[in-house]
Amino acid sequence: MTPIRVLVVDDSMFMRNAIQRILGGTPDVEVVGFAVDGVEAVEKCVALRPDVITMDVKMPRKDGVAATREIMAVCPTPILMLSAFTQAGAQATVEALSAGAVDFLPKPSGEVSTDLAELAADLTNKVRIVAKSRIRMLGAVVRLPAGPATQRRVRAALSIVGIGVSTGGPSALAQIIPRLPNDFLSAIAIVQHMPGHFTEALARELSARSDIAVREARSGDQLEPGVALIAPGGYHMKFDAAGRVRLDQSAEVNGCRPSVDVMFQSLARVFGAAVTGVILTGMGRDGALGLRAIRDAGGETIAQDEESSVVYGMPRAAIEANAATRVLPLDDIADFLVAKA
């Protein structure tokens, strides 16, 4: 088996050595180079053409976000971000994920941590997953213009778009949410598999890029047209009969909290045929049963196609469960939602 060739990017010698020790002890992974900042990361990416890059966030000269953007433009490569588990680290990580990084791994306690060795299994597993991902060269997002107020359609009942996504999600969401016009008539509920700090940062990042409102959900929030609510990390998102958000920390489903299945099944029970369910890129099977529940309730259901998925696990599972009424490339999903709203 040809080993996965990894470029390690971190301004800390301690961290570079720690990652080298972890990955160097794995027979199917080979560390082929190091970079101490984003400038060198781009140079080494072009010279070495690694299969995966582990990328620190905070570095001198050029940080991990800027380096990710440049790498995706000049030599697209699967990138795994290593982030401090702080609000600032979360925001920068989400920006990098929106720019095309595949996944991230939080450092347990700061930029330089002796606890990183405890994450050895997670690090090697994430490297293997990221190595198998598909990389998309992301172009500029073109926002769709809102029509004149006199031409807006009026809908008697609220329609809902439910979106479930995991690995590769921030960049996929960045190709959908900012393309929705400010007079979009459906409410939007999103589950992205992420810890709490990161879902809050994701909401801010999408809100800054979008004409519709995007925020992290709170218990009691009401689903509203043209507003996207993102389930906070660590909480399942459900809905009561009045369409209000109910968050809880009940047991994980499919190893996830929030779970796409939990949200989709709740939407199907409360709103039935008024729901359009969308399952996007991600590992595993979360969302397949919930998407089928939406279809059985009479709702429209969409699975992202294989070619445009960074990781085709969740869409594939939904298609195999006969849950998807449509299979669409990522670039067509926003247009479909606008036309249907």
N, C-alpha and C positions, 0 to 999 in steps of 0.2 A: 504494500500500500504506500502510495506517495504521501509523505507527511504534509500537513497543513503548514504553510510557510507564513510566519508571523513577524510583523514589524512592531516593536514595542516603542511607544512614544510617551516619554515622561521626563520632566525636568529634574526629578529626584533620582539620584543614583541608587538610593535605598530601594525605591519602588521598582526601578528597572531591574535590579538584582533579584528582588523578591519575585517579580513576574517571571524572570528567566528561570529561577529555581523551580517554580510551579510548573511552567510549561515545558521546561527542559526535561522534567521527569516523566513526560507523557510520550509514549512511543510514536503516536500519530501526529505529533505537533513538533515543529522545529522553529526556533527563534532565529531569524536570518539577519536581523539588524536592529539597531537602536537609533532613536532620535531624541534630542534633548529639548526641542521646541517645535512649534508648528512650521517654521521655515524649513528646518531640516527634515521634518516629516514629509513635506511635499517632495523635496529633493530625493529622499530615500525611497519614497513610493515610486517615483518615476524610474529610478535606477534599479531597484530590486524587484519590482512588480510582485509584492507579497500577496498571499491569498486573503489575509486578514490583517488589520491594523488595530492594536489596542491603543486608545487615544486618551491621554489625560485632558482635563478641561482647562485648568489654569496653568499657563506657561508663559515665559517671557517671549518677546519679539512678536510671536503670533500664537494666539491661544487655540484651544482645540476646536472651537466653533469655526473660526476663520480658516483653520487648516482643513477641516472637513469640507467646507464649501469649495475650497480651491481643489482639493483632491477629487471631489465629485465632478469638477469641471474638466480637469486635465488628465486624470487617470482613475476613473471610478473603481473603487475598491471597497469591499465590505469592512465597515468600521464598528468596533465595539468601544463605546465610551466608558471610561472609569471616572466616576463622579463622587465628590464629597456629598454626604447625605445632609445637605444644608439647603436653605431656600435659594441662596445664590447659586450653589452647585446644581440644583434642580433646574433652575431657569436656563442656565447655560447648556445643560445637557439636553433639555427639550429643544432648544434652538438648534443644536447639532443634529438631533434626531429629525427635526423638520427639514434640515438641509440635506439629509440623506443617510446619516449614520443608521445602522441597522438596529442596534440594541445598546443597552447600557448595563453596568454593574455598579451599584453604589459601594463606595469604600465605607467600611463600618464606622470609622471614627477619625475623619480628617484627611487632609491631603497626603500625609505620610503616616502610615499606620502599620504597626507590628501585627495587627490583627488580620492583615490581608491574607496571610497563610491559611487562616480558617476558611477562606472562601475558595480554596484550591479547586474543589469539585465544581463549584458554580462557574469559576473562571474557565476551566477546561471545557466544561459542557457548553458554555456560551460561545467559546471560540469555535467549537465544532458546528454549532447551529448557524452562527454568522457566516462560516465558510461555505455553507450550502445555500445561502440566500442569493436572490437575484437583485442586482443593483440597477436602479433607474436613474437616468440622467434627468434631473428635475429642471424643467424650464420655468420661466416666470409664470405666475398664476394670473390669468386674465379674469377680472371680476365681471360678472354679467350685470349690465345696467338694469336698474329698476325701471319699470314702465311708469307712465304718467298715472297719477292717483286716480284719475277718472276711468282708467282702463283696468284697475285692479279688480280681480274677481272676488266675490264674497262667498264664503263657504259657511253653510249653516252649522255644521259640526266640525270640531277640531280634528285635523288630520295630524298624524304623528309619524316622524321618521326615527326609527331606532337603529343605531349603528353599533356594531361590536367589532373590536379590533385588538390585536396584540402586537407581536413583533413586526416592526416596520410601520406601526400605526401612525406616529406623528407625521411622517412624510406623506402617508396616504391621506390623512385627514387634511393636511395642508393643500392637497389637490382637490378637495371637495368643499370644505366649509367656506374658504374665502371666495369661492365661485358662486355662492348663493347670493341673490340680490337682497337689498334691504327691505323689499316688500314680499319676501318669501312667506308663504301662507301656512306652512306646516311648523309645528313644534318639533324639536330635535332632542333626543336623549342618547347619550353616548356612554358606552363602557370601553375604556382603554385599560388594559392590564398594566398598572403602574402603582408604585407606592404613593402615599398621600402628598408629600411635598411636590412630587412630579406631576400629579394630575392638576394641582393648582397652577403650577407653572405652565402646563400645556394649555389650560384654559386662557391664561393671560396671553400666551404666544398666539393662539388662534384668534382671540379677540382683537389683538392689535393688527391682524392682517385681514380682518373680515368686515363686511358691512352689516352683518347680523350680530346680535349680542351673543357672547359665549362666556359662560362662567361655570365654576365648580358648583355642583348641586348642594343644597341644604335641605334638611327635612322641612316639609311645609311649603317648599317652592311649588308654584303652579306651572304646569306646562302651558306655554304661550306661543302663538305664531311668531316665527322669526327669532326665536331664542333657543340656543343650544345649551343644554345642561350636561356636564360631564360628571359621572359618578366619582366621588372622591376615593382615592386608594384606601383599601382596608374596609370599605363599606359596600354591601349590596344595595342596589337602587331598585326600589319597587314603587308602585303607584296605588293610591286608594281610588275609590269609586268616583271621587271628584277630580281626579287627575293630579292630585298633589303628591309630591315626592315623599317617600318613606325610606329612610336609610336605616340599616341595621348591620350588626356584626355577627350574624348567625354563621354557622359553619361554612367553610369554603365549599364551593361546588366546582367540580373539575379541577380541584387544586387552586381555585381562584377566588378572590374577594377584592373587588367586585367581579361577579360572574355575568357573562353575556346571557347565558341561559336564564338566570334569575330575572334579569331585566326584560328579555324578550317574552318570557312566559307571563310576567306580570302585565306587560303591554297587551298581549293577546287576550288575557282575561278581562281587562278593563275596557279596552278600546276596539277589540275585534278587527273587523275589516277596514277600520280607519287607519291601520298601521301599515307602513312600509318598512320592512326589516332589511337591513343591509349588513352582510358579514364580509369583513375585509381580511387582509393579510394577517397571519398569526400561526403560532404553533398550537398543536393539539386539536381538541374537538369542541371546545367551549363555544356555545352558540348554535350548534347543529339542531339540538332538540328544541330550543327556543324558537329558532327560525321556522321549524316545522309546525310549531304551535301557532305561529302567526299565519302561516299558509293555511292550516286547517281552519283557522278562524275567518278566512276569506281575505286576508291581507296580501299585498304584493310582497314578494321576497326576492332579494338580489344577492348573488354571490359574486365576488370579484373573480375574474378569470385567472388562470394559472400564469399566463405570460406576464401580467402586470403585478402579480403578487410577489412581495419580497420573500415570504414564506407561505407555501400553499396549503398548510395544514388545516386551518379552520374553514376556508372556503371549500376545500376538497371534502371535508367531513360533512358539510352541509349539503353539498351536491349528492354525495353518496347516500345521505339520508332522505333524498328526494324532497328536500326542504326548499330549494330555490326554484322560483318560477322563471327567473332570468339569470343568465351568467353574462356579466358585462366587464369590459376592461375598465380600469380605474378612471381613465380620462373621460369616459362616457357617463359615469355615475351622476355627477353633478347636473349635467344637462338633462338626464332622465328625471331626476328629482324636481328640477325646475319646471319641466314640461308637465309633470304629473300634478304639481301643487295647485 
